[in-house]
Amino acid sequence: MNNSRFGILVILGLGFVGIGLSAFTVNEREHAIKLQVGEVVRADYEPGLHWKIPVYQNVRKFPRRILTISDKPERIFTAERRALQVDFFVKWRIVDPVAFYTSTGGFSTVANDRLSEIIKNSIVTEFGKRSVEEAISVERAELMADMLVTASATATGLGVELIDVRVKQVEFPDDVKNAVYREMREERARVAAELRAQGRETAEEAKSTADKARTIILADAYRDAQLIRGEGDATSAEIYANAYNKDPEFYAFYRSIDAYKKSVGKGGDILVLDPNNEFFRYLNSSTGDQD
């Protein structure tokens, strides 16, 4: 009786062990493949409970989540053969577990190493097409997009998908930093000198234009003034002539009186003339006769 009970317990125990070795679960965060003597026999597992043949078959699981590679900064060269230190990271995930297992043996470290080399090659390729200025500022977004496209084509064979490639930091190595900064200062100084020269040239052109306009305006004003003055002199001469023709004696008298006002009677003035001088003829003549 005891032997029978013991045998049943052994059989039940073996059954539980067999079930434990045969059953496996897959959750929504995992890929799973079933191997039979090292060959993949199934890879389309949905989340849930599944079965395998103990010992003869085994299961490998890989994460579905997005993984990150953040390697040490890489030294690369731009199109001008300028050295840069590029710090980057990569976001990737497994999309084909069979290809991933076949190409890497299912080891994440192997996948990280191979993806790192792929990314480094794409960085070298894309930075090598651009100048320092383009790589750092002007075409930064385009550069990272091209890096992702270049690397993705190669990474497909590993059964993975590259989600994103980002350049975190770009710096000049210490051995070239000072030389680059000196060249940048010289370039900025050259550009500043060109701008100042252009400013001086523009100022001289503006000054020349203003001087020319001033000369033309003054010439036109002088011409108009002379025309007006000539017209005034002509009118004045005509008035004088008409007045003289009407009464030459009165006109002569009026001109003499005007001359007296302008030359005699000012305080502090001394005028020495002969009383019989022609200048005083109207003062010496009470009748105004010239004799």
Secondary structure, DSSP 8 states (H G I E B T S, - for coil): -HHHHHHHHHHHHHHHHHHHHHEEEE-TTEEEEEEETTEEEE----SEEEE--TTTEEEEEEE-S-EEE----EEEE-TT--EEEEEEEEEEEES-HHHHHHHHTT-HHHHHHHHHHHHHHHHHHHHTTS-HHIIIIITHHHHHHHHHHHHHHHHGGGTEEEEEEEEEEEE--HHHHHHHHHHHHHHHHHHHHHHHHHHHHHHHHHHHHHHHHHHHHHHHHHHHHHHHHHHHHHHHHHHHHHHHHH-HHHHHHHHHHHHHHHHSS-TT------TTSGGGHHHH-SS----
